[in-house]
């Protein structure tokens, strides 16, 4: 959301909105608040100065059959240095099948295991091996390593025709991260994937679309998500990718409303 700011500025806005943690982005072409040139001590201090825990490190566009694992391995090692419990990634740049993907990341799995960092693979409606609940279940069997699990992105599952609650229940303790990312079916997607750049990023904030986050929170609670993975709920939107990018004040205002909405859902008795 705050890719137009430096990390310190982004953290200040994130805290202002009422968040407890930050997902550090190291994603070429999208947002690179941290990268191989970053110093772990400085990143930890920036988060701490703003009263934020480091919830994850997101490293999209680091897995491609045409490239080495170097950038992804760096992300795992850096996550360990800054205390991020998981590295979030996906197969958006992968052109092969599920088996070839699993084989490609084997060396990274060994490093993640040694570093005590989890790899939280995000489902994606545009990829043949992660578009549906069934695909994720097959991938969990293809890669049984305990350090490999999933980031649940509800809109992508909905676009793929899958039940989000069912996916959470089936994957259980292999759900390592969760996106509070909303959308309006048939408006924000074309039936196969998100319309890009997004037409209505306001729909992405939980409570502004049509997805049932109350049921997702109940499913996560029943699956032991908080005890197993820390319980992080990552609010997502893309207001900076539109033809007329939102100003910082508008982003923080919407994020604040979304935080309040999610806190009501996760409060006892919800």
Secondary structure, 3 states (H helix, E strand, C coil): CCCCCCHHHHHHHHHHCCCCEEEEEEECCCEECCCCCCCHHHHHHHHHHCCCEEEEEECCCCCCCCCCCHHHHHHHHHHHHHCCCEEEECCCCCCCCHHHHHHHCHHHHHHHHHHCCEEEEECCCCCCCCCCHHHHHHHHHHCCCCCEEEEEEHHHHHHCCCCHHHHHHHHHHHEEEEEEECCCCCCCECCCCECCCCCCHHHHECCCCCCCHHHHHHHHHHCCHHHHHCCCEEECCCCCCCCCCCCHHHHHHHHHHHHHHHHHHHCCCC
